[in-house]
Amino acid sequence: MKIAHADDSIESLDQKTSRSICDAVGERLQQVFRPDSRESSHLEHLVDELRKRDEIGVKPNWHDKR
């Protein structure tokens, strides 16, 4: 039994077309997964807090419910 490969049934895309498709998909994904500004600012705050703690050598307490 012969298994058909994708290259056997369609023409190869040139580099310019492939790049255009990738750019369009990337733009669409950015629109769909655009973070909520409230969530984004909270996440940035948490990352900043971790960075500060890392700089002074504080190990995270994963059980701290603050």
C-alpha positions, 0 to 999 in steps of 0.5 A: 500500500502506497502512502501519498505525501502532501508534496505529491498532491499539491504544488510547492509554495514559493518562499514569498507566498509561504511568508505571506501566509505565515504573516497573515496567520500570525496577525490573526493569532495576535488578534484572537489571543490579544490579552485583556489589558487588566490581565496583562497589567496583573501579569506584568506586576507578578513578573516584576515581583518575581524579578525583584525577588530573584534579584535579592535572592528570595525564594518563592513560597508557593504556599503563600496565598497573598 
